């Protein structure tokens, strides 16, 4: 069995963080989301992985390499434009050949991995298996309707009147018949080849499509608040450890991970949270559900429920920073120059709340 990871999207909902960087490489609990996807696939016993890439392909190739650190083999497949999930399957046919495969969106985080899903599919004679989860607002998602035998009979995208509360998660299992499906459908009104249309084609042509109802949490990290939510959920599942330096004047609770080379000086750190390698926290407070990545400096400031990316500096901020995403190489500080004023350099689509 093979795996196909889709990492070709532009990540427009996460602008400006993703103007110059792949959304799949944004870290959740200090590990890039794409790395977590690769680990989930490897832990399910699959070591032959294709990654579909687009404009950010070189960055992804540099970060992932050939897969040796995970004990897998990675093949890169270029998608000229993000023309739909079924289009990604179509351009990957030479890699996939006739083998069954799992398709996993590279910006999704799922609790518990996919081992049981893969085992179910391998032991069956099904042509496809789709991961579903129960949601409160199914009208916001692709929704599946099941028959009395538990087979998928209909898929509908963001329906006004949902036939069920079972939403599609970005994980799918297929055998080789999906290639006929993606070559038979036409673009949607968005100009894309939709994977829901390909699955519906399988259903209508009497192929066996069954659901896998996921009982744990699942998050599509494509929006800022969802990214923060995923970060908190993953932090809660970590096994905390302190490999860095904590001085005697600091208070670090038992749910905090301090990575090697990090320094905590005269500060309070409350978990679940993680402090990255070579990061320095001085005279500051870091609250729950916060991930501070590598080579960050935080001094005389307070922050909680936030993600801070590498090589950023936060210094002498009078108000607590909360519910925030702070990108790479950001310098956030209070100036001593008068007159007092906010001096901002902001990228397109930035959002700033000022008290």
Secondary structure in CASP SS format (residue, H / E / C, confidence):
PFRMAT SS
TARGET T0000
AUTHOR 0000-0000-0000
METHOD secondary structure of the structure
MODEL  1
X C 1.00
X E 1.00
X E 1.00
X E 1.00
X E 1.00
X E 1.00
X E 1.00
X C 1.00
X C 1.00
X C 1.00
X C 1.00
X H 1.00
X H 1.00
X H 1.00
X C 1.00
X C 1.00
X C 1.00
X C 1.00
X C 1.00
X C 1.00
X C 1.00
X C 1.00
X H 1.00
X H 1.00
X H 1.00
X C 1.00
X E 1.00
X E 1.00
X C 1.00
X C 1.00
X E 1.00
X E 1.00
X H 1.00
X H 1.00
X H 1.00
X H 1.00
X H 1.00
X H 1.00
X H 1.00
X H 1.00
X H 1.00
X H 1.00
X H 1.00
X C 1.00
X C 1.00
X C 1.00
X C 1.00
X E 1.00
X E 1.00
X E 1.00
X E 1.00
X E 1.00
X E 1.00
X C 1.00
X C 1.00
X C 1.00
X H 1.00
X H 1.00
X H 1.00
X H 1.00
X H 1.00
X H 1.00
X H 1.00
X H 1.00
X C 1.00
X C 1.00
X C 1.00
X H 1.00
X H 1.00
X H 1.00
X C 1.00
X C 1.00
X E 1.00
X E 1.00
X E 1.00
X E 1.00
X E 1.00
X E 1.00
X C 1.00
X C 1.00
X C 1.00
X C 1.00
X C 1.00
X C 1.00
X H 1.00
X H 1.00
X H 1.00
X H 1.00
X H 1.00
X H 1.00
X H 1.00
X C 1.00
X H 1.00
X H 1.00
X H 1.00
X H 1.00
X C 1.00
X C 1.00
X C 1.00
X C 1.00
X E 1.00
X E 1.00
X E 1.00
X E 1.00
X E 1.00
X C 1.00
X C 1.00
X E 1.00
X E 1.00
X E 1.00
X C 1.00
X C 1.00
X C 1.00
X C 1.00
X H 1.00
X H 1.00
X H 1.00
X H 1.00
X H 1.00
X H 1.00
X H 1.00
X H 1.00
X C 1.00
X C 1.00
X C 1.00
X C 1.00
X C 1.00
X E 1.00
X E 1.00
X E 1.00
X E 1.00
X E 1.00
X E 1.00
X E 1.00
X C 1.00
X C 1.00
X C 1.00
X H 1.00
X H 1.00
X H 1.00
X C 1.00
X E 1.00
X E 1.00
X E 1.00
X E 1.00
X E 1.00
X C 1.00
X C 1.00
X C 1.00
X C 1.00
X E 1.00
X E 1.00
X E 1.00
X E 1.00
X E 1.00
X E 1.00
X E 1.00
X C 1.00
X C 1.00
X C 1.00
X C 1.00
X C 1.00
X C 1.00
X C 1.00
X C 1.00
X E 1.00
X E 1.00
X E 1.00
X E 1.00
X E 1.00
X E 1.00
X E 1.00
X E 1.00
X E 1.00
X C 1.00
X C 1.00
X H 1.00
X H 1.00
X H 1.00
X H 1.00
X H 1.00
X H 1.00
X H 1.00
X H 1.00
X C 1.00
X C 1.00
X C 1.00
X C 1.00
X C 1.00
X C 1.00
X C 1.00
X C 1.00
X C 1.00
X C 1.00
X H 1.00
X H 1.00
X H 1.00
X H 1.00
X H 1.00
X H 1.00
X H 1.00
X H 1.00
X H 1.00
X H 1.00
X C 1.00
X C 1.00
X C 1.00
X C 1.00
X E 1.00
X E 1.00
X E 1.00
X E 1.00
X E 1.00
X C 1.00
X C 1.00
X C 1.00
X C 1.00
X E 1.00
X E 1.00
X E 1.00
X C 1.00
X C 1.00
X C 1.00
X H 1.00
X H 1.00
X H 1.00
X H 1.00
X H 1.00
X H 1.00
X H 1.00
X H 1.00
X H 1.00
X H 1.00
X H 1.00
X H 1.00
X H 1.00
X H 1.00
X C 1.00
X C 1.00
X C 1.00
X C 1.00
X E 1.00
X C 1.00
X C 1.00
X E 1.00
X E 1.00
X C 1.00
X C 1.00
X C 1.00
X C 1.00
X E 1.00
X E 1.00
X C 1.00
X C 1.00
X C 1.00
X E 1.00
X E 1.00
X E 1.00
X C 1.00
X C 1.00
X C 1.00
X C 1.00
X E 1.00
X E 1.00
X E 1.00
X C 1.00
X C 1.00
X E 1.00
X E 1.00
X C 1.00
X C 1.00
X C 1.00
X E 1.00
X E 1.00
X E 1.00
X C 1.00
X C 1.00
X C 1.00
X C 1.00
X E 1.00
X E 1.00
X E 1.00
X C 1.00
X C 1.00
X E 1.00
X E 1.00
X C 1.00
X C 1.00
X C 1.00
X E 1.00
X E 1.00
X E 1.00
X C 1.00
X C 1.00
X C 1.00
X C 1.00
X E 1.00
X E 1.00
X E 1.00
X C 1.00
X C 1.00
X E 1.00
X E 1.00
X E 1.00
X E 1.00
X E 1.00
X E 1.00
X E 1.00
X C 1.00
X C 1.00
X C 1.00
X C 1.00
X E 1.00
X E 1.00
X E 1.00
X C 1.00
X C 1.00
X C 1.00
X C 1.00
X C 1.00
X E 1.00
X E 1.00
X E 1.00
X E 1.00
X E 1.00
X E 1.00
X C 1.00
X C 1.00
X C 1.00
X C 1.00
X E 1.00
X E 1.00
X E 1.00
X C 1.00
X C 1.00
X C 1.00
X C 1.00
X C 1.00
X C 1.00
X C 1.00
X C 1.00
X C 1.00
X C 1.00
X C 1.00
X C 1.00
X C 1.00
X C 1.00
X C 1.00
X C 1.00
X C 1.00
X C 1.00
X C 1.00
X C 1.00
X C 1.00
X C 1.00
END
